[in-house]
Amino acid sequence: MVIVDDDSLVRRALGAYITAADGMRVVGEAEDGDVAADVVVRSAADVALVDLRMPHVGGLEATIAILSSSPATKVIGITTMATAEAVIPVLRAGAAGYLLKDSSPDEITDAIRAVHRGTGALSPAVSGQLIRALQTAETGALRLPTESEKLSAREAEIVRYLAAGQSNGEIARSMHVSEGTVKAHLSNIMLKWNARDRVQVLITAARFGLVSFR
């Protein structure tokens, strides 16, 4: 894990959360986006936690540079406030997750594990912000799914729970099925929509008008 943040106290706090978790360690830090990609490449980090508001090179540019230099690295954007202007570009740039800085230690480490597994991670507040922003900004881009992109009733139900910020385990409990069944349905959805993770599933669902936040 590499932590990219211009605030040394934030880096220390996030580092403490991460090193206290089983199977995780911090292998590098960067205080600005201009050196983030170099630190990630040198440390061969699996995951980078990137602050989106930094004084010289911001999180969006850092995310693009990291994924260009190290495509296998998973990037999680982290900031104090979820705004449409911040959320959408960094996810489009390829970030696998997005968290608020007031997330609990468990939420942060759970998100790291999720993106490392390739499932993506968004806090519930960010999920709602993403869907609202996409519906507002991209109304003209909405389209109907093709036959091959249409979801079953069960798959559509899972997408709605996903948009509400539920984890696989929470979705399983809500639907009274096993977590393995939820994972299988999610895999089918990703295959139908050519989506690499849960974040991209949400973006596609919003473009199809399948989920909404009022």
N, C-alpha and C positions, 0 to 999 in steps of 0.2 A: 504494500500500500504506500502510495505517495500522497502527501498532503500539500496542497497548493493554496496558500492564504497569506495575505500581507500582514496579518495580525499575529504576532508571535504567541500571544496568550491563547488565541483560538487554535493555533497549531498544537500547542501544548495540551489543551483540553481534549481535542479530537484524538491526539496521539495517546492520551491516557485511556480514553474509551476503547480504542482499537487494541492496544497492547494488553488490556485487561481481558479481552475476549479470547476464547480458545481458538487456536489455529491462525491467529492474525498477528502481523507485525508491521511496523512502519519501517520502510527501507529507504525513504528519502523524503525531503521537504524542499519546497520552493516558496520564496516570499513574493514572487510575482510571476505573471504568465509568460514573461519573456524567456525564462529559464526552465519552465515547467517541462517542456518536451525533452530537453537534454537530461533532466533529472530522471524522468520516467525511463528513457532509453538506457541510461547508465545503470539504473537499479533493476531493470527488467521487471518493473512492477506489473502485477496483474490488474490492479485497480488504482485509479487516481481520484481523489476527492478534491474538487476544484471550486474555489470561491469564484463567484461570478462578477464581483465588484472589486477590482484591484486598480491601483493608481496608474500603472503604466500600460500593461497589456492585460485586458480583462479575461474573464472566464470563457467567453465564446471563442475568442481568438486562440486562447490556450487549448481549448478542447479540440479545435480544428488542427492545431499544430501537433498535439499529442497523438491524435488518431492518424494523422498523416505519417508521423515518424514511427508509431507503434500501434498498428491497427488491431492487434489482439488485446490491447489494454482496454478495460472498461472504465468509462468516465462517469462519475456522479457529480452533477452540479449541486452546489450548496450555497445558500444565501439567506439573508434575513427576511426577505419579502418575496412572495410569489406574484410577479406581475406578468401579464401577457407578453410584454416586450422582452422579458428575461427568459420566461419558460420556453416559448415556442422555438426561438432560434437555436438554443443550445441543444434541444432535443432533435431538431432537424439536422443539426451538425453531427449527430451520432451519439450523444450522451445516452447512456443506458439507464440513467435515473436522475432524480432531482429531489433534493431534500431542503427543508428549512433548518436554519441553525438552531432553532429551539426544539428540534426533534430530540427525543430521549436517547440516552446511550444505546438502549436496546433497539430502537428504531434505526439508528445509524448503523449498528453492526448487522442488523437483519438485512438492511438495504445492501450493504457490502457483500454479504453472503449471496443475496439474490442475484445481483449483477454478475458476481463471479460464476454463478451457475448458468448465467445466460438468460435469466427470466426478466430482468429489468425491475426497477423499483421507483415508485412515486409515493410521497406522503399523500394521505387523503385530501388535504387542502390543495395540494398541487394538482392532483387528478381533476378536481372540480375546476380549478383555474384554467387548466389546459383545455378542457372540453368547452367551457364558456368562451374562451378566447377563440378557439377554432370556429365555433358556431357563429361568433360575431364577425370575425375577420375573413372567413372563407365561405360565406354563404353562397357566393357565386360558384365556388368550386365543388359544392355538394353534388353527388351523383348517385344513381342507383347501382347496387352491386350487380355484377353479371351473374349468370346462372352458376358458374363455378365458385363465385364469391359469396353466394347466399349461405346463411347460417341456419342450422336446425334450431328448433325452439329451445333446446337445452343449451346449445352454444350461445344463442342470443342472451339467455338468462345469465350465463357466466360472464359475458361481456358487461352486462349491467352491474353485476356485483363488482367486477373489476373496476369499473368507472367510479364506484362508491369507495374505492380504496381498500377493498378487502384482500387479504392474503389468500393463498390457496387453501389453507386450513380453515379460514373463516368462511370462504365460499362453500367448502365441503359441508361445513356444519349448517349453513343456511339452506343448502339444497338437500341435506340428509343423504349425502353420497360419500364415498371415500375420497381422500385427497388424490389418490391415484387416478380416479375417474376424472376429477377436475383437470389434472395435468394432461390427461389424454385428450380431453376436449380442447384445452388450450393449444396443444400441439396441432390439432386438426385446424383450429382457427388460424394459427400462424401459417400453416401450409396453404390454406385457401387464400389468405391475404398476402402471402409472401412477406410476412412481418417477422423481424428477427427477435422481437421480445415483446413483453407486455406493454411497454411504452408505445411501440409502433402499432400494436393492436388498438390501443385507445385512440391514437391519431386517426387510424383508418375508420374506426367506428364513428368518430365524430364527423368525418367527411361523408360517411354514408347516412348520417342523421339518425343513427341507431341509439345514441345515448344523449341525454340532455341534463342540464343543471339549471334549476330555476331559482 
